[in-house]
Amino acid sequence: MVEDKELSRGLNLPMAIFIIVGMVIGASIWVNPAAYLSETGPAMFFAYLLAIIPAVFVAYISAYLGSAFPVAGGSYVITSRILGGFGGFMAVWLIILAVGSTLAYLGATFGVFLAQAFLIPADFELIFVILVGLVVLTVFYFLNWIKIELSGLIELIITLVGDVLVMVIFIVAAIPAFNPSNFSNLFPLGVTPVLFAALVFFFSYVGFTLILDVAGEVKNPKKNIPRALLISFVILLSLYTLQALMVAGVQPYNVVVGTVLEIILTGGLLPQGMVVFVAILIAVAIASTVHPSYMAYSRDILMISRENLFPKKFSKVHEKHKTPIPALTLLYIIGVIFLITFIPILRSLAGITIELAATLLSAVVGVVVLIIQIPLCIGAIFFRKKFPEWHEKAGFKPSSIMIKIFGILGAIFSALFLLLLFLDPDAGLIISMIVFPFMGIGIILYFIKSSRLKKAGVDIKATMRKLPESVSIDE
């Protein structure tokens, strides 16, 4: 088994499951089913069944790679061993952009839901949202300092309370108001709008590769990583489809609404006091994605710093808690900067709402995830030949032909959705203005760093042919 000498394997199967569930479920499930109902008709829930198809390929590849090489910072380690130092460096560089955008997006969205719940005046909404966002980012930054066993338990609890419980409350509350006649014509607007909605809903399933980044801290990873992916897959598909079905059963498709919370309010599904409680739980659900964002991607920074491609200071692990506090601090600082700059700038320059400004940042996250998924899917095809000893130790070992099929299809779907994002008139422009300059800076920094390492006698190619520092294969 691949073992990390400094980090501890403290995540059991339930923790691994709900880290994935908490990362994947975001704010979109409380917006998209309601917002797209009038554009698709009552068959909108089918879009969630279709949207998960591309995620199947990525989850399958993640189960294979994660069980073959369960090391912390798997996105960096696997990408660097397949594409070399440049590929690994750019993967982590883009992860920093994605996590900064994620933290800013989620912190702002958390503030928006609380502002709506407590009726904060519009003139003070931006200040309120930023202050709340800062508090959220700070709280979860410090929660990630503690041992992975406690951190994983916290994620399990807030995911159960925030994500699962609040969705179950809505689904149960909607049963008495469920109107079967809403489905008398499933496709009043045709099939095409449902297919287009599936393209958008695909991003509700992004996040399965996160397990690669905490794989080094999962107990019995050969068995638990594939199990966690399979069980979380079933949970997510069931919750998403049921929630979308209930939205269509309660709300006539020809009456336009903006969010599921609006349906709860206008439909009288819950008492007024309960609505505030649900709004707070939705905010907690958003927080369940903040927590694993810190937890998982700080490990990529840890691993790349151990191999000298990032400053060595980020390779430190707290002696007592066994957590990478310097790497966590870097992500926290980037998230705070993005929150206090991008949200106000996007809102003022584009003249848009805070919610839309945050959503545009989430599109940046989607682009980065898709970019990273492509080499992971392609790399899985060559993983068996390039690293036969790791392949043989995998707990989930598909046939060569299945790896090729799922790897190719995963890369194709990821590339397709990446192209569609860039073609979006609003998101495409913002993405281009943020992602391309950031990538350009990363390319320059890599060549400066690699030049310095070469002068110092460090052979990056040789480093990429062996296990990372502080990692060994133990049976």
Secondary structure by P-SEA (a helix, b strand, c coil): ccccccccccccaaaaaaaaaaaaccccccccccccccccccaaaaaaaaaaaaaaaaaaaaaaaaaaccccaaaaaaaaaaccaaaaaaaaaaaaaaaaaaaaaaaaaaaaaaaaaacccccaaaaaaaaaaaaaaaaaaaaacccaaaaaaaaaaaaaacccaaaaaaaaaaccccccccccccccccaaaaaaaaaaaccccccccccccccccccccccaaaaaaaaaaaaaaaaaaaaaaaaaaccccccccccaaaaaaaaccccaaaaaaaaaaaaaaaaaaaaaaaacaaaaaaaaaaaccccccccccccccccaaaaaaaaaaaaaaaaacaaaaaaaaacccaaaaaaaaaaaaaaaaaaaaaaaaaaaaacccccaaaaaaccccccaaaaaaaaaaaaaaaaaaaaaaaacaaaaaaaaaccaaaaaaaaaaaaaaaaaaaaacccaaaaaacccccccccc
